[in-house]
Amino acid sequence: MKYIIGVDQESCLVRKLCDYLENHSITAEVMKENNWASVALKVAYKVSTQEYHEAVLMCSSGTGMSIAANKVKGCRAALCTSPLMSQYAKFYNHANILVIPLEEMNEERMFKIVESWLETPYGNGEVGIAIDVLQMFEGK
């Protein structure tokens, strides 16, 4: 499995996340740029074209990166601050990009969030219902 990690700032948590993923037999590449919007869009594009299976975006609050990544068709970025949020985002919403806010994050909490993400399969979830409703409004 291949992951890409997008970051807009230096953080010891990024290296720790890479090590964690490698210990779980996941290849991880880091893309760092100072502009959060640019790195979020580039990472999301790489997920949408299936160059990478999934991604993790990391920045101060995570909000801007979540908004930017969700502009890319086929990407569903979820800002998660707890293991339960990451589980629900992946299972119910088919999120394929995990967004982690660095400002209030520590190593133990990050590992729990990522572990929950990795252990959770994509479910039948509610995203299918939302897509059906959206297509009704679009007249398809």
Rosetta constraint file for C-alpha pairs under 8 A:
AtomPair CA 1 CA 25 HARMONIC 7.54 0.50
AtomPair CA 1 CA 26 HARMONIC 5.24 0.50
AtomPair CA 1 CA 27 HARMONIC 6.29 0.50
AtomPair CA 1 CA 52 HARMONIC 7.93 0.50
AtomPair CA 1 CA 53 HARMONIC 6.53 0.50
AtomPair CA 2 CA 26 HARMONIC 5.94 0.50
AtomPair CA 2 CA 27 HARMONIC 4.88 0.50
AtomPair CA 2 CA 28 HARMONIC 6.01 0.50
AtomPair CA 2 CA 52 HARMONIC 5.27 0.50
AtomPair CA 2 CA 53 HARMONIC 5.63 0.50
AtomPair CA 2 CA 54 HARMONIC 7.19 0.50
AtomPair CA 3 CA 26 HARMONIC 6.94 0.50
AtomPair CA 3 CA 27 HARMONIC 6.07 0.50
AtomPair CA 3 CA 28 HARMONIC 4.74 0.50
AtomPair CA 3 CA 29 HARMONIC 6.50 0.50
AtomPair CA 3 CA 52 HARMONIC 5.55 0.50
AtomPair CA 3 CA 53 HARMONIC 6.02 0.50
AtomPair CA 3 CA 54 HARMONIC 5.34 0.50
AtomPair CA 3 CA 55 HARMONIC 5.23 0.50
AtomPair CA 3 CA 56 HARMONIC 7.49 0.50
AtomPair CA 4 CA 28 HARMONIC 5.46 0.50
AtomPair CA 4 CA 29 HARMONIC 4.85 0.50
AtomPair CA 4 CA 30 HARMONIC 5.85 0.50
AtomPair CA 4 CA 31 HARMONIC 7.16 0.50
AtomPair CA 4 CA 43 HARMONIC 6.92 0.50
AtomPair CA 4 CA 52 HARMONIC 6.54 0.50
AtomPair CA 4 CA 54 HARMONIC 6.95 0.50
AtomPair CA 4 CA 55 HARMONIC 4.86 0.50
AtomPair CA 4 CA 56 HARMONIC 6.45 0.50
AtomPair CA 5 CA 28 HARMONIC 6.88 0.50
AtomPair CA 5 CA 29 HARMONIC 6.08 0.50
AtomPair CA 5 CA 30 HARMONIC 4.74 0.50
AtomPair CA 5 CA 31 HARMONIC 6.10 0.50
AtomPair CA 5 CA 43 HARMONIC 7.59 0.50
AtomPair CA 5 CA 55 HARMONIC 5.67 0.50
AtomPair CA 5 CA 56 HARMONIC 4.74 0.50
AtomPair CA 5 CA 57 HARMONIC 5.66 0.50
AtomPair CA 5 CA 58 HARMONIC 7.52 0.50
AtomPair CA 6 CA 30 HARMONIC 5.95 0.50
AtomPair CA 6 CA 31 HARMONIC 4.88 0.50
AtomPair CA 6 CA 32 HARMONIC 5.91 0.50
AtomPair CA 6 CA 39 HARMONIC 5.99 0.50
AtomPair CA 6 CA 40 HARMONIC 6.49 0.50
AtomPair CA 6 CA 43 HARMONIC 6.27 0.50
AtomPair CA 6 CA 55 HARMONIC 7.59 0.50
AtomPair CA 6 CA 56 HARMONIC 6.30 0.50
AtomPair CA 6 CA 57 HARMONIC 4.65 0.50
AtomPair CA 6 CA 58 HARMONIC 6.22 0.50
AtomPair CA 7 CA 14 HARMONIC 7.92 0.50
AtomPair CA 7 CA 30 HARMONIC 7.49 0.50
AtomPair CA 7 CA 31 HARMONIC 6.39 0.50
AtomPair CA 7 CA 32 HARMONIC 4.91 0.50
AtomPair CA 7 CA 33 HARMONIC 6.63 0.50
AtomPair CA 7 CA 34 HARMONIC 8.00 0.50
AtomPair CA 7 CA 36 HARMONIC 7.23 0.50
AtomPair CA 7 CA 39 HARMONIC 6.90 0.50
AtomPair CA 7 CA 57 HARMONIC 5.99 0.50
AtomPair CA 7 CA 58 HARMONIC 5.01 0.50
AtomPair CA 7 CA 59 HARMONIC 5.96 0.50
AtomPair CA 8 CA 32 HARMONIC 5.58 0.50
AtomPair CA 8 CA 33 HARMONIC 5.06 0.50
AtomPair CA 8 CA 34 HARMONIC 4.69 0.50
AtomPair CA 8 CA 35 HARMONIC 6.06 0.50
AtomPair CA 8 CA 36 HARMONIC 5.25 0.50
AtomPair CA 8 CA 39 HARMONIC 7.06 0.50
AtomPair CA 8 CA 58 HARMONIC 7.25 0.50
AtomPair CA 8 CA 59 HARMONIC 5.95 0.50
AtomPair CA 9 CA 32 HARMONIC 7.21 0.50
AtomPair CA 9 CA 33 HARMONIC 7.47 0.50
AtomPair CA 9 CA 34 HARMONIC 6.41 0.50
AtomPair CA 9 CA 59 HARMONIC 6.79 0.50
AtomPair CA 10 CA 14 HARMONIC 7.70 0.50
AtomPair CA 11 CA 15 HARMONIC 7.56 0.50
AtomPair CA 12 CA 16 HARMONIC 6.44 0.50
AtomPair CA 13 CA 17 HARMONIC 5.97 0.50
AtomPair CA 13 CA 106 HARMONIC 7.73 0.50
AtomPair CA 13 CA 107 HARMONIC 6.45 0.50
AtomPair CA 14 CA 18 HARMONIC 6.33 0.50
AtomPair CA 14 CA 58 HARMONIC 7.96 0.50
AtomPair CA 15 CA 19 HARMONIC 6.29 0.50
AtomPair CA 16 CA 20 HARMONIC 6.08 0.50
AtomPair CA 16 CA 107 HARMONIC 7.72 0.50
AtomPair CA 17 CA 21 HARMONIC 6.15 0.50
AtomPair CA 17 CA 111 HARMONIC 7.58 0.50
AtomPair CA 18 CA 22 HARMONIC 6.15 0.50
AtomPair CA 18 CA 28 HARMONIC 6.02 0.50
AtomPair CA 18 CA 29 HARMONIC 7.87 0.50
AtomPair CA 19 CA 23 HARMONIC 6.16 0.50
AtomPair CA 20 CA 24 HARMONIC 6.56 0.50
AtomPair CA 20 CA 111 HARMONIC 7.75 0.50
AtomPair CA 21 CA 25 HARMONIC 6.49 0.50
AtomPair CA 21 CA 26 HARMONIC 5.09 0.50
AtomPair CA 21 CA 27 HARMONIC 6.92 0.50
AtomPair CA 21 CA 28 HARMONIC 6.82 0.50
AtomPair CA 22 CA 26 HARMONIC 5.00 0.50
AtomPair CA 22 CA 27 HARMONIC 5.90 0.50
AtomPair CA 22 CA 28 HARMONIC 7.06 0.50
AtomPair CA 31 CA 39 HARMONIC 7.06 0.50
AtomPair CA 31 CA 43 HARMONIC 7.72 0.50
AtomPair CA 32 CA 39 HARMONIC 6.83 0.50
AtomPair CA 33 CA 38 HARMONIC 7.36 0.50
AtomPair CA 33 CA 39 HARMONIC 5.83 0.50
AtomPair CA 34 CA 39 HARMONIC 7.98 0.50
AtomPair CA 35 CA 39 HARMONIC 6.43 0.50
AtomPair CA 36 CA 40 HARMONIC 6.05 0.50
AtomPair CA 36 CA 59 HARMONIC 7.33 0.50
AtomPair CA 36 CA 64 HARMONIC 7.28 0.50
AtomPair CA 36 CA 65 HARMONIC 6.18 0.50
AtomPair CA 37 CA 41 HARMONIC 6.15 0.50
AtomPair CA 37 CA 64 HARMONIC 6.96 0.50
AtomPair CA 37 CA 65 HARMONIC 6.02 0.50
AtomPair CA 37 CA 68 HARMONIC 5.87 0.50
AtomPair CA 38 CA 42 HARMONIC 6.16 0.50
AtomPair CA 39 CA 43 HARMONIC 6.03 0.50
AtomPair CA 40 CA 44 HARMONIC 6.05 0.50
AtomPair CA 40 CA 57 HARMONIC 6.87 0.50
AtomPair CA 40 CA 65 HARMONIC 5.34 0.50
AtomPair CA 40 CA 66 HARMONIC 7.69 0.50
AtomPair CA 40 CA 68 HARMONIC 6.06 0.50
AtomPair CA 40 CA 69 HARMONIC 5.32 0.50
AtomPair CA 41 CA 45 HARMONIC 6.07 0.50
AtomPair CA 41 CA 68 HARMONIC 6.01 0.50
AtomPair CA 41 CA 69 HARMONIC 5.28 0.50
AtomPair CA 41 CA 71 HARMONIC 7.88 0.50
AtomPair CA 41 CA 72 HARMONIC 7.05 0.50
AtomPair CA 42 CA 46 HARMONIC 6.40 0.50
AtomPair CA 43 CA 47 HARMONIC 6.45 0.50
AtomPair CA 43 CA 55 HARMONIC 7.15 0.50
AtomPair CA 43 CA 69 HARMONIC 7.70 0.50
AtomPair CA 44 CA 48 HARMONIC 6.10 0.50
AtomPair CA 44 CA 55 HARMONIC 7.66 0.50
AtomPair CA 44 CA 69 HARMONIC 5.31 0.50
AtomPair CA 44 CA 70 HARMONIC 7.85 0.50
AtomPair CA 44 CA 72 HARMONIC 6.29 0.50
AtomPair CA 44 CA 75 HARMONIC 6.28 0.50
AtomPair CA 44 CA 97 HARMONIC 7.63 0.50
AtomPair CA 45 CA 49 HARMONIC 6.17 0.50
AtomPair CA 45 CA 72 HARMONIC 6.48 0.50
AtomPair CA 46 CA 50 HARMONIC 6.23 0.50
AtomPair CA 46 CA 51 HARMONIC 5.26 0.50
AtomPair CA 46 CA 52 HARMONIC 6.08 0.50
AtomPair CA 47 CA 51 HARMONIC 5.93 0.50
AtomPair CA 47 CA 52 HARMONIC 5.09 0.50
AtomPair CA 47 CA 53 HARMONIC 6.21 0.50
AtomPair CA 47 CA 54 HARMONIC 6.00 0.50
AtomPair CA 47 CA 55 HARMONIC 6.92 0.50
AtomPair CA 47 CA 75 HARMONIC 7.10 0.50
AtomPair CA 47 CA 96 HARMONIC 7.84 0.50
AtomPair CA 48 CA 72 HARMONIC 7.32 0.50
AtomPair CA 48 CA 73 HARMONIC 6.84 0.50
AtomPair CA 48 CA 74 HARMONIC 5.43 0.50
AtomPair CA 48 CA 75 HARMONIC 6.03 0.50
AtomPair CA 53 CA 96 HARMONIC 7.80 0.50
AtomPair CA 54 CA 96 HARMONIC 5.20 0.50
AtomPair CA 54 CA 97 HARMONIC 5.74 0.50
AtomPair CA 55 CA 96 HARMONIC 6.71 0.50
AtomPair CA 55 CA 97 HARMONIC 4.72 0.50
AtomPair CA 55 CA 98 HARMONIC 6.25 0.50
AtomPair CA 56 CA 97 HARMONIC 5.58 0.50
AtomPair CA 56 CA 98 HARMONIC 4.70 0.50
AtomPair CA 56 CA 99 HARMONIC 5.62 0.50
AtomPair CA 56 CA 100 HARMONIC 7.26 0.50
AtomPair CA 57 CA 62 HARMONIC 7.54 0.50
AtomPair CA 57 CA 65 HARMONIC 7.01 0.50
AtomPair CA 57 CA 97 HARMONIC 7.15 0.50
AtomPair CA 57 CA 98 HARMONIC 6.27 0.50
AtomPair CA 57 CA 99 HARMONIC 4.66 0.50
AtomPair CA 57 CA 100 HARMONIC 6.23 0.50
AtomPair CA 58 CA 62 HARMONIC 6.35 0.50
AtomPair CA 58 CA 65 HARMONIC 7.93 0.50
AtomPair CA 58 CA 99 HARMONIC 5.87 0.50
AtomPair CA 58 CA 100 HARMONIC 4.98 0.50
AtomPair CA 58 CA 101 HARMONIC 5.85 0.50
AtomPair CA 58 CA 102 HARMONIC 6.33 0.50
AtomPair CA 59 CA 65 HARMONIC 7.42 0.50
AtomPair CA 59 CA 100 HARMONIC 6.98 0.50
AtomPair CA 59 CA 101 HARMONIC 5.48 0.50
AtomPair CA 59 CA 102 HARMONIC 5.53 0.50
AtomPair CA 59 CA 103 HARMONIC 7.71 0.50
AtomPair CA 60 CA 101 HARMONIC 5.26 0.50
AtomPair CA 60 CA 102 HARMONIC 4.83 0.50
AtomPair CA 60 CA 103 HARMONIC 4.89 0.50
AtomPair CA 61 CA 100 HARMONIC 7.83 0.50
AtomPair CA 61 CA 101 HARMONIC 4.57 0.50
AtomPair CA 61 CA 102 HARMONIC 6.54 0.50
AtomPair CA 61 CA 103 HARMONIC 6.23 0.50
AtomPair CA 62 CA 66 HARMONIC 6.10 0.50
AtomPair CA 62 CA 79 HARMONIC 6.27 0.50
AtomPair CA 62 CA 99 HARMONIC 5.97 0.50
AtomPair CA 62 CA 100 HARMONIC 5.97 0.50
AtomPair CA 62 CA 101 HARMONIC 4.64 0.50
AtomPair CA 62 CA 102 HARMONIC 7.64 0.50
AtomPair CA 63 CA 67 HARMONIC 6.33 0.50
AtomPair CA 63 CA 79 HARMONIC 6.96 0.50
AtomPair CA 63 CA 101 HARMONIC 7.98 0.50
AtomPair CA 64 CA 68 HARMONIC 6.13 0.50
AtomPair CA 65 CA 69 HARMONIC 5.96 0.50
AtomPair CA 65 CA 99 HARMONIC 7.49 0.50
AtomPair CA 66 CA 70 HARMONIC 6.13 0.50
AtomPair CA 66 CA 77 HARMONIC 5.45 0.50
AtomPair CA 66 CA 78 HARMONIC 6.39 0.50
AtomPair CA 66 CA 79 HARMONIC 6.32 0.50
AtomPair CA 66 CA 99 HARMONIC 6.55 0.50
AtomPair CA 67 CA 71 HARMONIC 6.76 0.50
AtomPair CA 67 CA 77 HARMONIC 7.87 0.50
AtomPair CA 68 CA 72 HARMONIC 7.64 0.50
AtomPair CA 69 CA 75 HARMONIC 6.68 0.50
AtomPair CA 69 CA 76 HARMONIC 7.42 0.50
AtomPair CA 69 CA 77 HARMONIC 6.11 0.50
AtomPair CA 70 CA 75 HARMONIC 5.69 0.50
AtomPair CA 70 CA 76 HARMONIC 5.60 0.50
AtomPair CA 70 CA 77 HARMONIC 5.72 0.50
AtomPair CA 71 CA 75 HARMONIC 7.63 0.50
AtomPair CA 75 CA 95 HARMONIC 7.32 0.50
AtomPair CA 75 CA 96 HARMONIC 6.38 0.50
AtomPair CA 75 CA 97 HARMONIC 7.04 0.50
AtomPair CA 76 CA 93 HARMONIC 7.80 0.50
AtomPair CA 76 CA 94 HARMONIC 7.01 0.50
AtomPair CA 76 CA 95 HARMONIC 4.56 0.50
AtomPair CA 76 CA 96 HARMONIC 5.56 0.50
AtomPair CA 76 CA 97 HARMONIC 6.08 0.50
AtomPair CA 77 CA 95 HARMONIC 5.66 0.50
AtomPair CA 77 CA 96 HARMONIC 6.28 0.50
AtomPair CA 77 CA 97 HARMONIC 4.42 0.50
AtomPair CA 77 CA 98 HARMONIC 5.88 0.50
AtomPair CA 77 CA 99 HARMONIC 6.54 0.50
AtomPair CA 78 CA 86 HARMONIC 7.62 0.50
AtomPair CA 78 CA 89 HARMONIC 6.28 0.50
AtomPair CA 78 CA 95 HARMONIC 6.14 0.50
AtomPair CA 78 CA 97 HARMONIC 6.31 0.50
AtomPair CA 78 CA 98 HARMONIC 5.39 0.50
AtomPair CA 78 CA 99 HARMONIC 5.64 0.50
AtomPair CA 79 CA 98 HARMONIC 6.39 0.50
AtomPair CA 79 CA 99 HARMONIC 4.48 0.50
AtomPair CA 79 CA 100 HARMONIC 6.05 0.50
AtomPair CA 79 CA 101 HARMONIC 7.47 0.50
AtomPair CA 80 CA 85 HARMONIC 5.41 0.50
AtomPair CA 80 CA 86 HARMONIC 5.50 0.50
AtomPair CA 80 CA 89 HARMONIC 8.00 0.50
AtomPair CA 80 CA 98 HARMONIC 6.90 0.50
AtomPair CA 80 CA 99 HARMONIC 6.06 0.50
AtomPair CA 80 CA 100 HARMONIC 5.91 0.50
AtomPair CA 80 CA 101 HARMONIC 7.77 0.50
AtomPair CA 80 CA 113 HARMONIC 7.51 0.50
AtomPair CA 81 CA 85 HARMONIC 6.68 0.50
AtomPair CA 81 CA 86 HARMONIC 7.73 0.50
AtomPair CA 81 CA 100 HARMONIC 6.73 0.50
AtomPair CA 81 CA 101 HARMONIC 7.26 0.50
AtomPair CA 81 CA 113 HARMONIC 7.26 0.50
AtomPair CA 82 CA 86 HARMONIC 6.54 0.50
AtomPair CA 82 CA 109 HARMONIC 7.42 0.50
AtomPair CA 82 CA 112 HARMONIC 7.68 0.50
AtomPair CA 82 CA 113 HARMONIC 5.62 0.50
AtomPair CA 83 CA 87 HARMONIC 6.19 0.50
AtomPair CA 83 CA 112 HARMONIC 5.82 0.50
AtomPair CA 83 CA 113 HARMONIC 4.12 0.50
AtomPair CA 83 CA 114 HARMONIC 7.38 0.50
AtomPair CA 83 CA 115 HARMONIC 7.71 0.50
AtomPair CA 83 CA 116 HARMONIC 5.35 0.50
AtomPair CA 83 CA 117 HARMONIC 7.33 0.50
AtomPair CA 84 CA 88 HARMONIC 6.13 0.50
AtomPair CA 84 CA 113 HARMONIC 7.73 0.50
AtomPair CA 84 CA 116 HARMONIC 7.36 0.50
AtomPair CA 85 CA 89 HARMONIC 5.94 0.50
AtomPair CA 86 CA 90 HARMONIC 6.21 0.50
AtomPair CA 86 CA 98 HARMONIC 7.33 0.50
AtomPair CA 86 CA 113 HARMONIC 6.19 0.50
AtomPair CA 86 CA 114 HARMONIC 7.60 0.50
AtomPair CA 86 CA 116 HARMONIC 6.39 0.50
AtomPair CA 86 CA 117 HARMONIC 5.33 0.50
AtomPair CA 87 CA 91 HARMONIC 6.03 0.50
AtomPair CA 87 CA 116 HARMONIC 5.72 0.50
AtomPair CA 87 CA 117 HARMONIC 5.54 0.50
AtomPair CA 87 CA 120 HARMONIC 5.81 0.50
AtomPair CA 88 CA 92 HARMONIC 5.36 0.50
AtomPair CA 88 CA 93 HARMONIC 6.98 0.50
AtomPair CA 89 CA 93 HARMONIC 4.99 0.50
AtomPair CA 89 CA 94 HARMONIC 6.38 0.50
AtomPair CA 89 CA 95 HARMONIC 5.46 0.50
AtomPair CA 90 CA 94 HARMONIC 4.60 0.50
AtomPair CA 90 CA 95 HARMONIC 4.69 0.50
AtomPair CA 90 CA 96 HARMONIC 6.91 0.50
AtomPair CA 90 CA 117 HARMONIC 6.80 0.50
AtomPair CA 90 CA 120 HARMONIC 6.67 0.50
AtomPair CA 90 CA 121 HARMONIC 6.98 0.50
AtomPair CA 90 CA 122 HARMONIC 5.73 0.50
AtomPair CA 90 CA 123 HARMONIC 7.59 0.50
AtomPair CA 91 CA 95 HARMONIC 7.75 0.50
AtomPair CA 91 CA 120 HARMONIC 6.45 0.50
AtomPair CA 91 CA 121 HARMONIC 6.02 0.50
AtomPair CA 91 CA 122 HARMONIC 4.59 0.50
AtomPair CA 91 CA 123 HARMONIC 4.50 0.50
AtomPair CA 91 CA 124 HARMONIC 7.42 0.50
AtomPair CA 91 CA 125 HARMONIC 6.10 0.50
AtomPair CA 92 CA 122 HARMONIC 7.38 0.50
AtomPair CA 92 CA 123 HARMONIC 6.03 0.50
AtomPair CA 92 CA 124 HARMONIC 7.03 0.50
AtomPair CA 92 CA 125 HARMONIC 3.95 0.50
AtomPair CA 92 CA 126 HARMONIC 5.45 0.50
AtomPair CA 92 CA 127 HARMONIC 6.57 0.50
AtomPair CA 93 CA 125 HARMONIC 6.17 0.50
AtomPair CA 93 CA 126 HARMONIC 6.23 0.50
AtomPair CA 93 CA 127 HARMONIC 5.06 0.50
AtomPair CA 94 CA 122 HARMONIC 5.71 0.50
AtomPair CA 94 CA 123 HARMONIC 7.19 0.50
AtomPair CA 94 CA 125 HARMONIC 7.33 0.50
AtomPair CA 94 CA 127 HARMONIC 6.74 0.50
AtomPair CA 98 CA 117 HARMONIC 7.93 0.50
AtomPair CA 100 CA 105 HARMONIC 7.97 0.50
AtomPair CA 100 CA 110 HARMONIC 7.70 0.50
AtomPair CA 101 CA 105 HARMONIC 6.54 0.50
AtomPair CA 102 CA 106 HARMONIC 7.90 0.50
AtomPair CA 105 CA 109 HARMONIC 6.58 0.50
AtomPair CA 105 CA 110 HARMONIC 6.50 0.50
AtomPair CA 106 CA 110 HARMONIC 6.13 0.50
AtomPair CA 107 CA 111 HARMONIC 6.17 0.50
AtomPair CA 108 CA 112 HARMONIC 6.37 0.50
AtomPair CA 109 CA 113 HARMONIC 6.26 0.50
AtomPair CA 110 CA 114 HARMONIC 6.16 0.50
AtomPair CA 111 CA 115 HARMONIC 5.85 0.50
AtomPair CA 112 CA 116 HARMONIC 6.11 0.50
AtomPair CA 113 CA 117 HARMONIC 6.26 0.50
AtomPair CA 114 CA 118 HARMONIC 6.10 0.50
AtomPair CA 115 CA 119 HARMONIC 6.12 0.50
AtomPair CA 116 CA 120 HARMONIC 6.14 0.50
AtomPair CA 124 CA 128 HARMONIC 7.41 0.50
AtomPair CA 126 CA 130 HARMONIC 6.47 0.50
AtomPair CA 127 CA 131 HARMONIC 6.16 0.50
AtomPair CA 128 CA 132 HARMONIC 6.23 0.50
AtomPair CA 129 CA 133 HARMONIC 6.28 0.50
AtomPair CA 130 CA 134 HARMONIC 6.11 0.50
AtomPair CA 131 CA 135 HARMONIC 6.11 0.50
AtomPair CA 132 CA 136 HARMONIC 6.35 0.50
AtomPair CA 133 CA 137 HARMONIC 6.55 0.50
AtomPair CA 134 CA 138 HARMONIC 6.26 0.50
AtomPair CA 135 CA 139 HARMONIC 6.08 0.50
AtomPair CA 135 CA 140 HARMONIC 5.22 0.50
AtomPair CA 136 CA 140 HARMONIC 5.90 0.50
